Amino acid sequence: MTAPLAFSYQALPMRVVMGAGALDRLADEIDRAGLERVMVLCSPGRLRPAESIAGRVGARVADIHPHARAHVPAASAAEAARRAAEVDADGCLAVGGGSAIGLGKIVALRLGLPVLAVPTTYAGSEMTPVWGLTENGVKRTGRDPRVLPVSVLYDPELTVGLPAAVAATSGMNAIAHAVEALYAPDASPIIDLMAEDGVRSLARALPDVVADGADLDARSRAQYGAWLCGACLGATTMSLHHKLCHALGGALDLPHAATHTVVLPHALAYNQVAAPAATAKLGRALGAPADPALALWDLAGRLGAPRSLRELGMARDDVDRIVELTLAAPYANPREVTADGLGRLLHAAWSGRPPAC
């Protein structure tokens, strides 16, 4: 006899506008949020599309701040908050991927300004109240409902120029959110449904996205999957995979999405034996019931994504440092995390070997 169903689930106050042409509704969403002077945030490489998007709302743009960086360095965050106060912004419009959205979250945290997000990658961080900040080689994270964007506009037309490599790694990053949500201590049947469908949608869409940069249907399905996977992270506790990626990003400044792509199959392989129900759901979503961790490693290969930390710039000698940082402040995890186990996991991820339990 199975145990009676019992769980808790807190829905987040998120508003999503999805579909080709969604960007046409940006002015309406700014009005809906009651904003009159938004500061547009983007990375240096996304300045041109940010300027184009800003042109749609004209006088309601107080400034364009093209200085978002990966892992949100503390100095960069302080400068963005200073500039927002200087131009008397009453909200932020984050255009781009996790760097811009992450910077918007820190400005929201410090100044209490609402954030609207226009994602141009598939990472899904726009759907979470999770913030991150890097200082002195350590990346800190936290949760605060104030950083959750008040409105997210998913327009697949904005991703048509996205390089295949960025599409692949950002999508794998989103899948990581759902993978950990399935074995999180605060998982629920609602999250299970969202996570499984999110993984399935992204795993099927990403090969088509990479193969044809103009395939709007595939890009829409990828955005849908990113939305679901991001929302899963927003409602559950992070585990070993995210802890490892935070340590690698903060200490070594490795590229965020690519690091998630490399680490995910190995972190899942480490946990599969201790999370059979989650493993079964992932097996269904990926069409690989025997070994979903290996299926994710194979998917990264088919997408042409990196599969070793070595190719991202990590030295073999860095393994011990990352083990130490991970064990110093561990996250909840279904399987006990040991120094020996972490060392084996990281050496396999560094070399690019297939994942093994």
C-alpha positions in Angstrom: 0.0 0.0 0.0 1.4 3.4 -0.9 1.5 6.3 1.6 -1.3 8.9 1.5 -0.5 11.9 -0.7 0.9 14.8 1.3 2.9 17.8 0.1 3.0 21.6 0.2 3.3 23.9 -2.9 3.7 27.7 -2.9 2.8 29.2 -6.3 4.9 32.2 -7.3 3.3 35.4 -8.5 4.7 35.2 -12.0 3.2 36.7 -15.2 4.2 35.3 -18.5 3.5 36.6 -22.0 4.6 34.0 -24.6 4.5 33.7 -28.4 5.8 35.2 -31.6 5.1 39.0 -31.4 5.0 39.0 -27.6 7.4 41.9 -27.6 4.7 44.1 -29.1 3.0 44.0 -25.7 6.0 45.4 -23.8 4.6 48.9 -23.4 1.4 47.4 -22.0 3.3 45.3 -19.5 5.3 48.4 -18.4 2.0 50.2 -17.9 0.5 47.2 -16.1 3.5 47.5 -13.6 2.8 51.2 -13.1 6.3 52.2 -14.3 7.4 55.4 -16.0 11.2 55.4 -15.9 12.8 52.0 -16.5 16.5 51.3 -16.7 17.3 48.8 -19.4 20.0 46.3 -18.4 22.0 44.1 -20.8 25.4 42.7 -21.4 27.8 44.6 -23.7 27.2 42.2 -26.5 23.4 42.7 -26.4 23.5 46.5 -26.6 22.1 46.7 -30.1 19.0 44.6 -29.5 18.5 46.3 -26.1 18.5 49.7 -27.9 16.0 48.4 -30.4 13.7 47.1 -27.6 14.1 50.4 -25.7 13.0 52.3 -28.8 9.6 50.6 -28.5 8.8 52.4 -25.3 10.5 55.7 -26.0 10.3 58.2 -23.1 9.7 55.5 -20.5 13.4 54.5 -20.8 15.5 56.4 -18.2 18.8 54.8 -19.3 20.4 51.8 -21.0 23.1 50.2 -18.8 25.0 47.6 -21.0 27.4 46.3 -18.3 25.9 43.0 -17.1 28.5 40.3 -16.5 28.3 36.6 -15.7 28.0 35.6 -12.1 27.1 39.3 -11.1 30.3 40.6 -9.7 29.8 42.8 -6.6 31.4 45.8 -8.2 29.2 45.6 -11.3 26.1 45.2 -9.1 27.0 48.3 -7.0 27.5 50.4 -10.1 24.2 49.3 -11.6 22.4 50.2 -8.4 24.2 53.5 -8.2 23.2 54.3 -11.8 19.6 53.4 -11.3 19.4 55.8 -8.3 21.2 58.5 -10.3 18.7 58.4 -13.2 15.7 58.0 -10.8 14.6 54.7 -12.3 11.4 53.2 -10.9 12.0 49.8 -12.5 14.4 47.7 -14.5 14.0 46.0 -17.9 16.4 43.1 -18.2 17.1 42.1 -21.8 19.2 39.0 -22.5 20.2 36.0 -20.6 21.2 35.2 -17.0 23.7 37.9 -16.7 21.3 40.7 -17.4 18.5 39.2 -15.4 20.8 38.4 -12.5 21.9 42.0 -12.4 18.3 43.2 -12.5 17.6 41.0 -9.5 20.4 42.5 -7.4 19.2 46.0 -8.3 15.7 44.9 -7.2 17.1 43.5 -4.0 19.0 46.7 -3.1 16.6 49.4 -4.3 13.2 47.7 -4.2 12.6 48.3 -8.0 10.4 45.9 -9.9 11.9 44.0 -12.8 10.5 43.1 -16.2 12.4 40.4 -18.2 12.8 39.9 -21.9 14.9 36.6 -22.1 16.9 36.0 -25.2 18.3 32.6 -24.1 16.8 29.5 -22.6 18.3 29.4 -19.1 15.0 30.1 -17.2 16.5 32.2 -14.4 13.8 34.8 -15.1 11.2 32.5 -13.5 12.9 32.3 -10.1 13.3 34.4 -6.9 16.9 33.2 -6.7 19.7 35.9 -6.8 23.4 35.4 -7.0 26.4 37.7 -6.3 30.1 37.0 -6.6 32.7 38.7 -4.4 36.3 37.7 -3.6 36.0 34.5 -5.7 32.9 33.2 -3.8 29.4 33.2 -5.3 26.6 33.7 -2.8 23.0 33.0 -3.5 19.7 33.6 -1.8 16.0 33.8 -2.3 13.8 36.8 -2.0 10.4 37.4 -3.6 11.3 41.0 -4.4 13.7 39.8 -7.2 11.1 37.8 -9.1 10.3 39.6 -12.3 6.8 41.0 -12.3 6.4 40.2 -16.0 8.3 38.0 -18.5 7.9 38.3 -22.2 9.0 35.2 -24.3 9.2 36.0 -27.9 10.9 33.4 -30.1 11.7 36.0 -32.7 14.2 37.5 -30.3 16.2 34.2 -30.3 16.6 33.8 -34.0 20.1 35.4 -33.9 21.2 33.4 -30.9 24.4 31.4 -31.6 23.8 27.7 -31.6 26.4 27.2 -28.9 24.6 29.6 -26.6 21.2 28.1 -27.3 22.6 24.6 -26.5 24.2 25.5 -23.2 21.5 27.8 -21.9 18.9 25.1 -22.7 21.0 22.5 -20.8 21.3 25.0 -17.9 17.5 25.1 -17.8 17.2 21.3 -17.8 19.5 21.3 -14.8 16.9 23.3 -12.8 14.2 20.7 -13.5 16.5 17.7 -12.8 17.3 18.9 -9.3 13.7 19.9 -8.6 12.6 16.3 -9.1 14.7 15.1 -6.1 14.6 18.2 -4.0 13.4 17.8 -0.4 10.5 20.2 -1.1 9.4 18.6 -4.4 5.7 18.0 -5.0 3.5 16.3 -7.7 2.9 19.8 -9.3 6.7 20.3 -9.6 7.1 16.7 -10.9 4.6 17.5 -13.8 6.3 20.8 -14.7 9.8 19.3 -14.5 9.1 16.3 -16.6 7.4 18.3 -19.3 10.0 21.0 -19.2 12.9 18.5 -19.7 10.9 16.7 -22.4 10.2 19.9 -24.3 13.8 21.2 -24.2 15.4 17.8 -25.0 13.2 17.6 -28.1 13.5 21.2 -29.2 17.2 21.9 -28.7 18.4 19.7 -31.6 16.0 21.5 -33.9 17.0 24.9 -32.6 20.7 24.1 -33.2 20.0 22.6 -36.6 17.9 25.5 -38.0 18.4 29.0 -36.6 15.1 30.2 -38.1 12.8 27.5 -36.7 10.3 29.5 -34.7 8.3 26.4 -33.7 11.4 24.8 -32.1 12.4 28.1 -30.4 8.9 28.5 -29.0 9.1 24.9 -27.6 12.5 25.7 -26.1 11.1 28.8 -24.4 8.2 26.9 -23.1 10.6 24.3 -21.6 12.8 27.0 -20.2 9.8 28.6 -18.5 8.7 25.3 -16.9 12.3 24.3 -15.8 13.0 27.8 -14.4 9.7 27.8 -12.4 10.7 24.4 -10.9 13.9 26.0 -9.6 11.9 28.9 -8.2 9.8 26.6 -6.1 12.3 24.1 -4.8 15.7 23.7 -3.0 18.9 23.5 -5.0 21.2 20.5 -4.6 24.7 19.3 -5.4 24.6 20.3 -9.1 24.0 23.9 -8.4 26.4 24.0 -5.5 29.2 22.7 -7.7 28.4 25.2 -10.5 28.3 28.1 -8.0 31.7 27.1 -6.7 33.2 26.7 -10.2 31.7 30.0 -11.4 32.7 32.0 -8.3 36.2 30.6 -7.8 37.3 30.1 -11.4 34.9 32.4 -13.4 34.0 29.6 -15.7 31.2 30.4 -18.2 27.9 29.9 -16.4 25.7 27.9 -18.8 28.5 25.8 -20.2 29.5 24.8 -16.7 26.0 23.6 -16.0 26.1 21.7 -19.3 29.3 19.8 -18.3 28.5 19.2 -14.7 24.8 18.1 -15.0 25.2 14.5 -16.3 27.9 13.8 -13.6 25.9 15.3 -10.8 22.8 13.3 -11.9 24.8 10.1 -12.2 26.1 10.7 -8.6 22.5 11.0 -7.3 20.6 8.5 -9.5 21.1 5.6 -7.1 19.6 7.6 -4.2 16.7 9.1 -6.2 14.9 6.3 -8.1 11.6 8.0 -8.5 13.2 11.1 -10.0 15.4 9.0 -12.2 12.4 7.2 -13.6 10.6 10.5 -14.4 13.8 11.8 -16.2 14.1 8.5 -18.0 10.6 9.0 -19.4 11.2 12.6 -20.3 14.4 11.7 -22.1 13.3 8.4 -23.6 16.2 6.7 -21.8 14.8 4.8 -18.8 18.1 2.9 -18.2 20.4 5.9 -17.7 19.1 9.5 -18.0 22.5 10.8 -16.9 24.2 9.2 -19.9 21.3 10.5 -22.1 22.0 14.1 -21.0 25.7 13.6 -21.8 24.8 12.2 -25.2 22.4 15.1 -25.8 25.2 17.7 -25.0 27.4 15.9 -27.6 24.7 15.9 -30.2 24.2 19.7 -29.6 28.0 20.3 -30.1 28.1 21.6 -26.5 31.2 21.3 -24.2 31.5 18.1 -22.2 34.6 18.7 -20.1 35.6 21.3 -17.6 39.1 21.2 -19.0 37.9 22.8 -22.3 36.2 25.6 -20.2 39.6 26.5 -18.7 39.7 24.6 -15.5 43.0 23.1 -14.4 43.1 19.6 -13.0 44.8 21.0 -9.9 41.6 23.1 -9.2 39.6 20.0 -8.3 40.7 19.9 -4.6 39.8 23.6 -4.2 36.3 23.1 -5.6 35.8 20.0 -3.4 36.7 22.2 -0.4 34.4 25.0 -1.3 31.5 22.6 -2.0 31.9 20.9 1.4 32.3 24.1 3.3 28.6 25.1 2.7 26.8 22.1 1.2 23.3 22.2 -0.2 20.6 19.5 0.5 21.2 16.4 -1.6 19.6 13.0 -1.8 22.9 11.2 -1.6 25.6 11.9 1.0 28.2 14.2 -0.4 31.8 13.1 0.4 35.2 14.4 -0.5 36.1 11.2 -2.3 32.8 11.1 -4.2 33.2 14.8 -5.2 36.7 14.2 -6.3 35.7 11.3 -8.6 32.8 13.4 -10.0 34.9 16.4 -10.8 37.8 14.4 -12.3 35.3 12.7 -14.6 33.7 16.1 -15.5 37.1 17.6 -16.0 38.3 14.9 -18.4 35.1 14.7 -20.4 34.5 11.0 -19.6 30.9 9.6 -19.7 29.2 10.0 -16.4 29.2 7.0 -14.0 27.5 6.5 -10.6 
